[in-house]
Amino acid sequence: MTPRPDPRRAELVEAILPHVAFDGWSDAAFRRAAADRGMTEAAARVVAPRGAVDLAVTYHRQGDEAMRAALVKEDLSALRFRDRIARAVRLRLDVITDREAVRRSTALFALPHLAAEGGRQVWDTADAIWTALGDSSDDINWYTKRMTLSAVYASAVLYWLGDDSLDQQATTDFIDRRIDDVMQIEKLKAQVNDNRLLRPLLGPLGALMGRVRPPARTPPLDLPGSWTTPR
């Protein structure tokens, strides 16, 4: 069973947001959030050892959860699959409660020592979208789908941060264009795979890629790792 997150961290996230607009996701903002909750900084760091960084990560994860909840309420049955993906990306942006907090997060996770953390968050969002849409890939496509959608989402966030159009329609159009670009790549891949001249060359590579599997979702929690029997 996955341990439940400490509810005090969510309380600190709520408390820090008004300060982030002025101080960013900084130690100063973290100390003020702790004080607002009647906590000492030491007690707050028990909840969030990395301070504001942990709260920024939690804020992003809250957005993913809100997006999942919003998708459950959506009737996507009449949409093409590419339109379902575009709608999910749009919903992920719509559930953001504080644009300035995201702007500051973008700057925070652009720092060299936090870039990997930021990339992981974007990947997790792409994974959340594909999973919510029922992706059943169990090969290399599991990774390529999330990689391409990560690029789409990351670019959409940057565009959205500067979008002042009515109802942010420009962002919706931007997402549609990026999804169309991805679909063109998938179409090209299909054409290459169907090419009789290239098939003998791609066969061994395809066999190798076919051995790739997505990570296990539920490894044993009483062991330091997990073992997957080769198929």
C-alpha positions in Angstrom: 0.0 0.0 0.0 1.3 3.4 -1.0 1.8 5.6 2.1 -0.5 8.6 2.2 1.1 12.1 1.9 1.3 14.1 5.1 -1.7 16.4 5.0 0.4 19.1 6.6 2.4 19.4 3.4 -0.8 20.4 1.5 -1.5 23.0 4.2 2.0 24.4 3.7 1.4 24.5 -0.1 -1.7 26.5 0.5 0.1 28.8 2.9 3.1 29.4 0.6 1.2 30.4 -2.6 0.5 34.0 -1.5 4.2 34.5 -0.8 5.5 32.8 -3.9 4.4 35.7 -6.1 6.8 38.0 -4.2 9.6 35.7 -3.0 9.4 32.8 -5.4 9.7 29.2 -4.2 12.4 30.4 -1.7 13.5 29.8 1.9 11.9 33.1 2.8 8.5 32.1 1.4 8.9 28.8 3.1 9.5 30.4 6.5 6.5 32.7 6.1 4.3 29.7 5.1 5.4 27.9 8.2 4.8 30.9 10.4 1.3 31.3 8.9 0.5 27.7 9.9 1.9 28.3 13.4 4.9 26.0 12.7 8.5 26.5 13.4 10.8 26.2 10.4 12.3 23.0 11.9 8.9 21.4 12.3 8.0 22.4 8.7 11.2 20.8 7.4 10.1 17.6 8.9 7.1 17.7 6.6 9.1 19.2 3.6 12.8 18.5 4.1 13.8 20.4 1.0 11.6 23.3 2.0 10.0 25.3 -0.8 11.3 22.8 -3.5 9.2 20.0 -1.9 6.2 22.3 -1.8 6.6 23.2 -5.5 6.7 19.5 -6.4 3.6 18.9 -4.3 1.8 21.8 -6.0 2.6 20.3 -9.4 1.3 16.8 -8.3 -1.9 18.4 -7.0 -2.4 19.8 -10.5 -2.0 16.3 -12.0 -4.6 14.9 -9.5 -7.0 17.7 -10.3 -6.6 17.0 -14.0 -7.4 13.3 -13.5 -10.5 14.3 -11.6 -11.6 16.7 -14.3 -11.0 14.1 -17.0 -13.3 11.6 -15.2 -16.1 14.1 -15.6 -15.4 14.7 -19.3 -17.3 12.9 -22.0 -14.6 12.2 -24.6 -16.4 9.4 -26.4 -17.2 11.6 -29.5 -13.6 12.9 -29.9 -10.8 11.6 -32.0 -8.0 10.2 -29.9 -5.7 13.1 -30.8 -8.4 15.5 -29.7 -8.7 13.6 -26.4 -5.0 14.2 -25.8 -5.3 17.9 -26.7 -8.3 18.2 -24.3 -6.4 16.6 -21.5 -3.4 19.0 -21.9 -5.9 21.9 -22.0 -7.5 20.6 -18.8 -4.1 20.3 -17.1 -3.6 24.0 -17.7 -7.2 24.9 -16.7 -6.9 23.3 -13.2 -3.9 25.5 -12.3 -5.0 27.8 -9.5 -2.1 30.2 -9.6 -0.3 31.2 -12.8 2.4 33.1 -11.0 3.2 30.0 -8.9 3.8 28.1 -12.2 5.9 30.9 -13.6 8.1 30.8 -10.5 8.2 27.0 -10.7 9.4 27.2 -14.3 12.3 29.4 -13.1 13.0 27.2 -10.1 13.3 24.0 -12.0 15.3 25.6 -14.7 18.2 25.8 -12.2 20.9 23.2 -13.1 20.7 21.3 -9.9 16.9 21.0 -10.1 16.5 20.5 -13.9 16.2 16.7 -13.5 13.4 17.2 -10.9 11.6 19.5 -13.3 11.9 17.1 -16.2 10.5 14.3 -14.0 7.4 16.4 -13.1 6.7 17.0 -16.8 7.2 13.3 -17.5 4.8 12.5 -14.7 2.2 14.8 -16.1 2.5 13.1 -19.5 2.2 9.7 -17.9 -0.9 10.8 -15.9 -2.5 11.9 -19.2 -1.8 8.8 -21.1 -2.8 6.6 -18.2 -6.0 8.5 -17.7 -6.8 8.0 -21.4 -6.4 4.3 -21.1 -3.0 3.8 -22.8 -2.2 0.1 -22.7 1.3 0.2 -24.3 3.7 -2.4 -22.9 6.7 -1.9 -25.2 8.9 1.0 -26.4 5.8 2.9 -27.3 5.1 3.4 -23.6 8.2 5.6 -23.5 7.9 7.4 -26.9 4.3 8.4 -26.2 5.3 10.0 -22.9 8.4 11.6 -24.3 6.6 13.3 -27.2 3.7 14.4 -24.9 6.2 15.8 -22.4 7.6 18.0 -25.1 4.1 19.1 -26.1 3.1 19.9 -22.5 6.3 21.7 -21.6 6.0 24.0 -24.7 2.3 24.5 -24.0 3.1 25.7 -20.4 5.6 28.2 -21.7 3.2 29.5 -24.3 0.3 29.7 -21.8 2.3 31.7 -19.4 2.5 34.5 -21.9 -1.0 34.1 -23.4 -3.3 37.1 -22.9 -5.8 36.1 -25.6 -9.6 35.8 -24.9 -10.2 32.6 -22.9 -6.6 31.8 -23.8 -7.8 30.5 -27.2 -4.3 31.1 -28.6 -3.0 28.4 -26.1 -5.7 25.9 -27.3 -4.7 26.6 -30.9 -1.0 26.1 -30.0 -1.7 22.8 -28.3 -3.6 21.6 -31.4 -0.7 22.5 -33.7 1.8 20.7 -31.5 -0.4 17.6 -31.4 -0.7 17.7 -35.2 3.1 17.8 -35.4 3.3 14.7 -33.2 0.7 12.9 -35.4 2.8 13.7 -38.5 5.8 12.0 -36.8 3.6 8.9 -36.0 2.4 8.9 -39.6 6.0 9.0 -40.9 7.0 6.2 -38.5 4.2 4.0 -39.9 5.3 4.8 -43.5 8.8 3.8 -42.7 7.7 0.5 -41.0 5.6 -0.3 -44.0 8.4 0.3 -46.5 9.4 -3.0 -48.0 12.9 -1.8 -48.8 13.6 -0.7 -45.2 11.9 -3.6 -43.5 14.9 -6.0 -43.7 17.0 -3.3 -42.0 14.5 -2.4 -39.4 13.5 -5.9 -38.5 16.4 -6.5 -36.0 15.9 -3.1 -34.5 12.2 -3.7 -34.1 12.9 -7.0 -32.4 15.3 -5.4 -30.0 12.8 -2.5 -29.2 10.1 -5.1 -28.7 11.9 -6.4 -25.7 11.6 -3.0 -23.9 8.9 -2.9 -21.2 7.5 -0.1 -19.1 8.4 0.1 -15.5 6.5 -2.0 -13.0 3.7 0.0 -11.4 3.6 -1.8 -8.1 6.9 -3.2 -6.9 7.0 -5.1 -3.6 7.1 -2.5 -0.9 9.0 -4.8 1.5 12.0 -5.1 -0.9 14.6 -2.6 -2.0 13.8 -3.3 -5.7 11.9 -5.6 -8.0 12.6 -8.4 -10.4 10.8 -8.8 -13.7 10.9 -12.2 -15.4 12.0 -11.8 -19.1 9.2 -12.5 -21.5 
